[in-house]
Amino acid sequence: MSDLGDCAKLIELARDNVARAARGLEGARNARAVELLGKLDDAQAFAERLKFVAIGDLRADEAVDAAVQCHPARGAR
């Protein structure tokens, strides 16, 4: 999970660098930098959603494992 958190942080760092660079650009180059900012925003949101879903999946797996261990049959079928 920490790797996904690191991805979001690195994307944020890249976004900050592009935003700084965009301030020094004009015309089409500025427009491309702004376009890249949008893509980085999307990537950051995707990374955060993926982390949230992965954490939920881990919790669900742990809950199922705990329920199986508590069941008298201990998961036997």
Phi and psi restraints in degrees (range 20) as a CNS / XPLOR table:
assign (resid 1 and name C) (resid 2 and name N)
       (resid 2 and name CA) (resid 2 and name C) 1.0 -64.8 20.0 2
assign (resid 2 and name N) (resid 2 and name CA)
       (resid 2 and name C) (resid 3 and name N) 1.0 -29.7 20.0 2
assign (resid 2 and name C) (resid 3 and name N)
       (resid 3 and name CA) (resid 3 and name C) 1.0 -62.9 20.0 2
assign (resid 3 and name N) (resid 3 and name CA)
       (resid 3 and name C) (resid 4 and name N) 1.0 -39.9 20.0 2
assign (resid 3 and name C) (resid 4 and name N)
       (resid 4 and name CA) (resid 4 and name C) 1.0 -67.7 20.0 2
assign (resid 4 and name N) (resid 4 and name CA)
       (resid 4 and name C) (resid 5 and name N) 1.0 -37.7 20.0 2
assign (resid 4 and name C) (resid 5 and name N)
       (resid 5 and name CA) (resid 5 and name C) 1.0 -63.9 20.0 2
assign (resid 5 and name N) (resid 5 and name CA)
       (resid 5 and name C) (resid 6 and name N) 1.0 -40.0 20.0 2
assign (resid 5 and name C) (resid 6 and name N)
       (resid 6 and name CA) (resid 6 and name C) 1.0 -63.2 20.0 2
assign (resid 6 and name N) (resid 6 and name CA)
       (resid 6 and name C) (resid 7 and name N) 1.0 -38.8 20.0 2
assign (resid 6 and name C) (resid 7 and name N)
       (resid 7 and name CA) (resid 7 and name C) 1.0 -58.6 20.0 2
assign (resid 7 and name N) (resid 7 and name CA)
       (resid 7 and name C) (resid 8 and name N) 1.0 -47.5 20.0 2
assign (resid 7 and name C) (resid 8 and name N)
       (resid 8 and name CA) (resid 8 and name C) 1.0 -61.5 20.0 2
assign (resid 8 and name N) (resid 8 and name CA)
       (resid 8 and name C) (resid 9 and name N) 1.0 -39.9 20.0 2
assign (resid 8 and name C) (resid 9 and name N)
       (resid 9 and name CA) (resid 9 and name C) 1.0 -66.8 20.0 2
assign (resid 9 and name N) (resid 9 and name CA)
       (resid 9 and name C) (resid 10 and name N) 1.0 -41.0 20.0 2
assign (resid 9 and name C) (resid 10 and name N)
       (resid 10 and name CA) (resid 10 and name C) 1.0 -68.0 20.0 2
assign (resid 10 and name N) (resid 10 and name CA)
       (resid 10 and name C) (resid 11 and name N) 1.0 -37.2 20.0 2
assign (resid 10 and name C) (resid 11 and name N)
       (resid 11 and name CA) (resid 11 and name C) 1.0 -64.1 20.0 2
assign (resid 11 and name N) (resid 11 and name CA)
       (resid 11 and name C) (resid 12 and name N) 1.0 -40.5 20.0 2
assign (resid 11 and name C) (resid 12 and name N)
       (resid 12 and name CA) (resid 12 and name C) 1.0 -62.8 20.0 2
assign (resid 12 and name N) (resid 12 and name CA)
       (resid 12 and name C) (resid 13 and name N) 1.0 -40.9 20.0 2
assign (resid 12 and name C) (resid 13 and name N)
       (resid 13 and name CA) (resid 13 and name C) 1.0 -62.4 20.0 2
assign (resid 13 and name N) (resid 13 and name CA)
       (resid 13 and name C) (resid 14 and name N) 1.0 -44.5 20.0 2
assign (resid 13 and name C) (resid 14 and name N)
       (resid 14 and name CA) (resid 14 and name C) 1.0 -61.4 20.0 2
assign (resid 14 and name N) (resid 14 and name CA)
       (resid 14 and name C) (resid 15 and name N) 1.0 -41.5 20.0 2
assign (resid 14 and name C) (resid 15 and name N)
       (resid 15 and name CA) (resid 15 and name C) 1.0 -62.0 20.0 2
assign (resid 15 and name N) (resid 15 and name CA)
       (resid 15 and name C) (resid 16 and name N) 1.0 -43.3 20.0 2
assign (resid 15 and name C) (resid 16 and name N)
       (resid 16 and name CA) (resid 16 and name C) 1.0 -60.9 20.0 2
assign (resid 16 and name N) (resid 16 and name CA)
       (resid 16 and name C) (resid 17 and name N) 1.0 -41.7 20.0 2
assign (resid 16 and name C) (resid 17 and name N)
       (resid 17 and name CA) (resid 17 and name C) 1.0 -66.0 20.0 2
assign (resid 17 and name N) (resid 17 and name CA)
       (resid 17 and name C) (resid 18 and name N) 1.0 -41.8 20.0 2
assign (resid 17 and name C) (resid 18 and name N)
       (resid 18 and name CA) (resid 18 and name C) 1.0 -66.1 20.0 2
assign (resid 18 and name N) (resid 18 and name CA)
       (resid 18 and name C) (resid 19 and name N) 1.0 -40.3 20.0 2
assign (resid 18 and name C) (resid 19 and name N)
       (resid 19 and name CA) (resid 19 and name C) 1.0 -61.6 20.0 2
assign (resid 19 and name N) (resid 19 and name CA)
       (resid 19 and name C) (resid 20 and name N) 1.0 -42.0 20.0 2
assign (resid 19 and name C) (resid 20 and name N)
       (resid 20 and name CA) (resid 20 and name C) 1.0 -63.7 20.0 2
assign (resid 20 and name N) (resid 20 and name CA)
       (resid 20 and name C) (resid 21 and name N) 1.0 -44.0 20.0 2
assign (resid 20 and name C) (resid 21 and name N)
       (resid 21 and name CA) (resid 21 and name C) 1.0 -65.3 20.0 2
assign (resid 21 and name N) (resid 21 and name CA)
       (resid 21 and name C) (resid 22 and name N) 1.0 -37.8 20.0 2
assign (resid 21 and name C) (resid 22 and name N)
       (resid 22 and name CA) (resid 22 and name C) 1.0 -61.4 20.0 2
assign (resid 22 and name N) (resid 22 and name CA)
       (resid 22 and name C) (resid 23 and name N) 1.0 -32.2 20.0 2
assign (resid 22 and name C) (resid 23 and name N)
       (resid 23 and name CA) (resid 23 and name C) 1.0 -63.3 20.0 2
assign (resid 23 and name N) (resid 23 and name CA)
       (resid 23 and name C) (resid 24 and name N) 1.0 -25.2 20.0 2
assign (resid 23 and name C) (resid 24 and name N)
       (resid 24 and name CA) (resid 24 and name C) 1.0 -94.6 20.0 2
assign (resid 24 and name N) (resid 24 and name CA)
       (resid 24 and name C) (resid 25 and name N) 1.0 2.5 20.0 2
assign (resid 24 and name C) (resid 25 and name N)
       (resid 25 and name CA) (resid 25 and name C) 1.0 -106.9 20.0 2
assign (resid 25 and name N) (resid 25 and name CA)
       (resid 25 and name C) (resid 26 and name N) 1.0 156.3 20.0 2
assign (resid 25 and name C) (resid 26 and name N)
       (resid 26 and name CA) (resid 26 and name C) 1.0 -130.9 20.0 2
assign (resid 26 and name N) (resid 26 and name CA)
       (resid 26 and name C) (resid 27 and name N) 1.0 160.4 20.0 2
assign (resid 26 and name C) (resid 27 and name N)
       (resid 27 and name CA) (resid 27 and name C) 1.0 59.9 20.0 2
assign (resid 27 and name N) (resid 27 and name CA)
       (resid 27 and name C) (resid 28 and name N) 1.0 -133.2 20.0 2
assign (resid 27 and name C) (resid 28 and name N)
       (resid 28 and name CA) (resid 28 and name C) 1.0 -63.4 20.0 2
assign (resid 28 and name N) (resid 28 and name CA)
       (resid 28 and name C) (resid 29 and name N) 1.0 -34.1 20.0 2
assign (resid 28 and name C) (resid 29 and name N)
       (resid 29 and name CA) (resid 29 and name C) 1.0 -67.4 20.0 2
assign (resid 29 and name N) (resid 29 and name CA)
       (resid 29 and name C) (resid 30 and name N) 1.0 -38.5 20.0 2
assign (resid 29 and name C) (resid 30 and name N)
       (resid 30 and name CA) (resid 30 and name C) 1.0 -65.5 20.0 2
assign (resid 30 and name N) (resid 30 and name CA)
       (resid 30 and name C) (resid 31 and name N) 1.0 -41.2 20.0 2
assign (resid 30 and name C) (resid 31 and name N)
       (resid 31 and name CA) (resid 31 and name C) 1.0 -61.4 20.0 2
assign (resid 31 and name N) (resid 31 and name CA)
       (resid 31 and name C) (resid 32 and name N) 1.0 -40.3 20.0 2
assign (resid 31 and name C) (resid 32 and name N)
       (resid 32 and name CA) (resid 32 and name C) 1.0 -66.2 20.0 2
assign (resid 32 and name N) (resid 32 and name CA)
       (resid 32 and name C) (resid 33 and name N) 1.0 -38.9 20.0 2
assign (resid 32 and name C) (resid 33 and name N)
       (resid 33 and name CA) (resid 33 and name C) 1.0 -64.8 20.0 2
assign (resid 33 and name N) (resid 33 and name CA)
       (resid 33 and name C) (resid 34 and name N) 1.0 -40.6 20.0 2
assign (resid 33 and name C) (resid 34 and name N)
       (resid 34 and name CA) (resid 34 and name C) 1.0 -64.9 20.0 2
assign (resid 34 and name N) (resid 34 and name CA)
       (resid 34 and name C) (resid 35 and name N) 1.0 -39.2 20.0 2
assign (resid 34 and name C) (resid 35 and name N)
       (resid 35 and name CA) (resid 35 and name C) 1.0 -61.5 20.0 2
assign (resid 35 and name N) (resid 35 and name CA)
       (resid 35 and name C) (resid 36 and name N) 1.0 -42.8 20.0 2
assign (resid 35 and name C) (resid 36 and name N)
       (resid 36 and name CA) (resid 36 and name C) 1.0 -63.3 20.0 2
assign (resid 36 and name N) (resid 36 and name CA)
       (resid 36 and name C) (resid 37 and name N) 1.0 -38.4 20.0 2
assign (resid 36 and name C) (resid 37 and name N)
       (resid 37 and name CA) (resid 37 and name C) 1.0 -58.3 20.0 2
assign (resid 37 and name N) (resid 37 and name CA)
       (resid 37 and name C) (resid 38 and name N) 1.0 -42.8 20.0 2
assign (resid 37 and name C) (resid 38 and name N)
       (resid 38 and name CA) (resid 38 and name C) 1.0 -62.4 20.0 2
assign (resid 38 and name N) (resid 38 and name CA)
       (resid 38 and name C) (resid 39 and name N) 1.0 -41.4 20.0 2
assign (resid 38 and name C) (resid 39 and name N)
       (resid 39 and name CA) (resid 39 and name C) 1.0 -67.2 20.0 2
assign (resid 39 and name N) (resid 39 and name CA)
       (resid 39 and name C) (resid 40 and name N) 1.0 -37.4 20.0 2
assign (resid 39 and name C) (resid 40 and name N)
       (resid 40 and name CA) (resid 40 and name C) 1.0 -67.7 20.0 2
assign (resid 40 and name N) (resid 40 and name CA)
       (resid 40 and name C) (resid 41 and name N) 1.0 -37.2 20.0 2
assign (resid 40 and name C) (resid 41 and name N)
       (resid 41 and name CA) (resid 41 and name C) 1.0 -59.7 20.0 2
assign (resid 41 and name N) (resid 41 and name CA)
       (resid 41 and name C) (resid 42 and name N) 1.0 -45.0 20.0 2
assign (resid 41 and name C) (resid 42 and name N)
       (resid 42 and name CA) (resid 42 and name C) 1.0 -62.6 20.0 2
assign (resid 42 and name N) (resid 42 and name CA)
       (resid 42 and name C) (resid 43 and name N) 1.0 -43.2 20.0 2
assign (resid 42 and name C) (resid 43 and name N)
       (resid 43 and name CA) (resid 43 and name C) 1.0 -64.5 20.0 2
assign (resid 43 and name N) (resid 43 and name CA)
       (resid 43 and name C) (resid 44 and name N) 1.0 -39.0 20.0 2
assign (resid 43 and name C) (resid 44 and name N)
       (resid 44 and name CA) (resid 44 and name C) 1.0 -66.1 20.0 2
assign (resid 44 and name N) (resid 44 and name CA)
       (resid 44 and name C) (resid 45 and name N) 1.0 -44.1 20.0 2
assign (resid 44 and name C) (resid 45 and name N)
       (resid 45 and name CA) (resid 45 and name C) 1.0 -62.1 20.0 2
assign (resid 45 and name N) (resid 45 and name CA)
       (resid 45 and name C) (resid 46 and name N) 1.0 -40.6 20.0 2
assign (resid 45 and name C) (resid 46 and name N)
       (resid 46 and name CA) (resid 46 and name C) 1.0 -63.0 20.0 2
assign (resid 46 and name N) (resid 46 and name CA)
       (resid 46 and name C) (resid 47 and name N) 1.0 -44.5 20.0 2
assign (resid 46 and name C) (resid 47 and name N)
       (resid 47 and name CA) (resid 47 and name C) 1.0 -62.8 20.0 2
assign (resid 47 and name N) (resid 47 and name CA)
       (resid 47 and name C) (resid 48 and name N) 1.0 -40.7 20.0 2
assign (resid 47 and name C) (resid 48 and name N)
       (resid 48 and name CA) (resid 48 and name C) 1.0 -67.2 20.0 2
assign (resid 48 and name N) (resid 48 and name CA)
       (resid 48 and name C) (resid 49 and name N) 1.0 -40.8 20.0 2
assign (resid 48 and name C) (resid 49 and name N)
       (resid 49 and name CA) (resid 49 and name C) 1.0 -65.0 20.0 2
assign (resid 49 and name N) (resid 49 and name CA)
       (resid 49 and name C) (resid 50 and name N) 1.0 -41.8 20.0 2
assign (resid 49 and name C) (resid 50 and name N)
       (resid 50 and name CA) (resid 50 and name C) 1.0 -61.2 20.0 2
assign (resid 50 and name N) (resid 50 and name CA)
       (resid 50 and name C) (resid 51 and name N) 1.0 -42.8 20.0 2
assign (resid 50 and name C) (resid 51 and name N)
       (resid 51 and name CA) (resid 51 and name C) 1.0 -62.0 20.0 2
assign (resid 51 and name N) (resid 51 and name CA)
       (resid 51 and name C) (resid 52 and name N) 1.0 -44.2 20.0 2
assign (resid 51 and name C) (resid 52 and name N)
       (resid 52 and name CA) (resid 52 and name C) 1.0 -60.1 20.0 2
assign (resid 52 and name N) (resid 52 and name CA)
       (resid 52 and name C) (resid 53 and name N) 1.0 -45.5 20.0 2
assign (resid 52 and name C) (resid 53 and name N)
       (resid 53 and name CA) (resid 53 and name C) 1.0 -66.4 20.0 2
assign (resid 53 and name N) (resid 53 and name CA)
       (resid 53 and name C) (resid 54 and name N) 1.0 -42.9 20.0 2
assign (resid 53 and name C) (resid 54 and name N)
       (resid 54 and name CA) (resid 54 and name C) 1.0 -63.3 20.0 2
assign (resid 54 and name N) (resid 54 and name CA)
       (resid 54 and name C) (resid 55 and name N) 1.0 -40.2 20.0 2
assign (resid 54 and name C) (resid 55 and name N)
       (resid 55 and name CA) (resid 55 and name C) 1.0 -63.3 20.0 2
assign (resid 55 and name N) (resid 55 and name CA)
       (resid 55 and name C) (resid 56 and name N) 1.0 -42.8 20.0 2
assign (resid 55 and name C) (resid 56 and name N)
       (resid 56 and name CA) (resid 56 and name C) 1.0 -61.2 20.0 2
assign (resid 56 and name N) (resid 56 and name CA)
       (resid 56 and name C) (resid 57 and name N) 1.0 -41.4 20.0 2
assign (resid 56 and name C) (resid 57 and name N)
       (resid 57 and name CA) (resid 57 and name C) 1.0 -63.2 20.0 2
assign (resid 57 and name N) (resid 57 and name CA)
       (resid 57 and name C) (resid 58 and name N) 1.0 -42.5 20.0 2
assign (resid 57 and name C) (resid 58 and name N)
       (resid 58 and name CA) (resid 58 and name C) 1.0 -62.6 20.0 2
assign (resid 58 and name N) (resid 58 and name CA)
       (resid 58 and name C) (resid 59 and name N) 1.0 -43.3 20.0 2
assign (resid 58 and name C) (resid 59 and name N)
       (resid 59 and name CA) (resid 59 and name C) 1.0 -63.7 20.0 2
assign (resid 59 and name N) (resid 59 and name CA)
       (resid 59 and name C) (resid 60 and name N) 1.0 -40.7 20.0 2
assign (resid 59 and name C) (resid 60 and name N)
       (resid 60 and name CA) (resid 60 and name C) 1.0 -64.4 20.0 2
assign (resid 60 and name N) (resid 60 and name CA)
       (resid 60 and name C) (resid 61 and name N) 1.0 -43.3 20.0 2
assign (resid 60 and name C) (resid 61 and name N)
       (resid 61 and name CA) (resid 61 and name C) 1.0 -60.9 20.0 2
assign (resid 61 and name N) (resid 61 and name CA)
       (resid 61 and name C) (resid 62 and name N) 1.0 -42.0 20.0 2
assign (resid 61 and name C) (resid 62 and name N)
       (resid 62 and name CA) (resid 62 and name C) 1.0 -64.4 20.0 2
assign (resid 62 and name N) (resid 62 and name CA)
       (resid 62 and name C) (resid 63 and name N) 1.0 -39.4 20.0 2
assign (resid 62 and name C) (resid 63 and name N)
       (resid 63 and name CA) (resid 63 and name C) 1.0 -65.9 20.0 2
assign (resid 63 and name N) (resid 63 and name CA)
       (resid 63 and name C) (resid 64 and name N) 1.0 -41.0 20.0 2
assign (resid 63 and name C) (resid 64 and name N)
       (resid 64 and name CA) (resid 64 and name C) 1.0 -64.4 20.0 2
assign (resid 64 and name N) (resid 64 and name CA)
       (resid 64 and name C) (resid 65 and name N) 1.0 -45.3 20.0 2
assign (resid 64 and name C) (resid 65 and name N)
       (resid 65 and name CA) (resid 65 and name C) 1.0 -59.3 20.0 2
assign (resid 65 and name N) (resid 65 and name CA)
       (resid 65 and name C) (resid 66 and name N) 1.0 -42.5 20.0 2
assign (resid 65 and name C) (resid 66 and name N)
       (resid 66 and name CA) (resid 66 and name C) 1.0 -65.0 20.0 2
assign (resid 66 and name N) (resid 66 and name CA)
       (resid 66 and name C) (resid 67 and name N) 1.0 -40.9 20.0 2
assign (resid 66 and name C) (resid 67 and name N)
       (resid 67 and name CA) (resid 67 and name C) 1.0 -65.4 20.0 2
assign (resid 67 and name N) (resid 67 and name CA)
       (resid 67 and name C) (resid 68 and name N) 1.0 -40.0 20.0 2
assign (resid 67 and name C) (resid 68 and name N)
       (resid 68 and name CA) (resid 68 and name C) 1.0 -63.2 20.0 2
assign (resid 68 and name N) (resid 68 and name CA)
       (resid 68 and name C) (resid 69 and name N) 1.0 -42.0 20.0 2
assign (resid 68 and name C) (resid 69 and name N)
       (resid 69 and name CA) (resid 69 and name C) 1.0 -67.5 20.0 2
assign (resid 69 and name N) (resid 69 and name CA)
       (resid 69 and name C) (resid 70 and name N) 1.0 -30.1 20.0 2
assign (resid 69 and name C) (resid 70 and name N)
       (resid 70 and name CA) (resid 70 and name C) 1.0 -79.7 20.0 2
assign (resid 70 and name N) (resid 70 and name CA)
       (resid 70 and name C) (resid 71 and name N) 1.0 -22.2 20.0 2
assign (resid 70 and name C) (resid 71 and name N)
       (resid 71 and name CA) (resid 71 and name C) 1.0 -70.3 20.0 2
assign (resid 71 and name N) (resid 71 and name CA)
       (resid 71 and name C) (resid 72 and name N) 1.0 141.0 20.0 2
assign (resid 71 and name C) (resid 72 and name N)
       (resid 72 and name CA) (resid 72 and name C) 1.0 -56.4 20.0 2
assign (resid 72 and name N) (resid 72 and name CA)
       (resid 72 and name C) (resid 73 and name N) 1.0 -33.2 20.0 2
assign (resid 72 and name C) (resid 73 and name N)
       (resid 73 and name CA) (resid 73 and name C) 1.0 -81.8 20.0 2
assign (resid 73 and name N) (resid 73 and name CA)
       (resid 73 and name C) (resid 74 and name N) 1.0 -8.6 20.0 2
assign (resid 73 and name C) (resid 74 and name N)
       (resid 74 and name CA) (resid 74 and name C) 1.0 52.1 20.0 2
assign (resid 74 and name N) (resid 74 and name CA)
       (resid 74 and name C) (resid 75 and name N) 1.0 40.6 20.0 2
assign (resid 74 and name C) (resid 75 and name N)
       (resid 75 and name CA) (resid 75 and name C) 1.0 85.8 20.0 2
assign (resid 75 and name N) (resid 75 and name CA)
       (resid 75 and name C) (resid 76 and name N) 1.0 1.9 20.0 2
assign (resid 75 and name C) (resid 76 and name N)
       (resid 76 and name CA) (resid 76 and name C) 1.0 -68.0 20.0 2
assign (resid 76 and name N) (resid 76 and name CA)
       (resid 76 and name C) (resid 77 and name N) 1.0 145.1 20.0 2
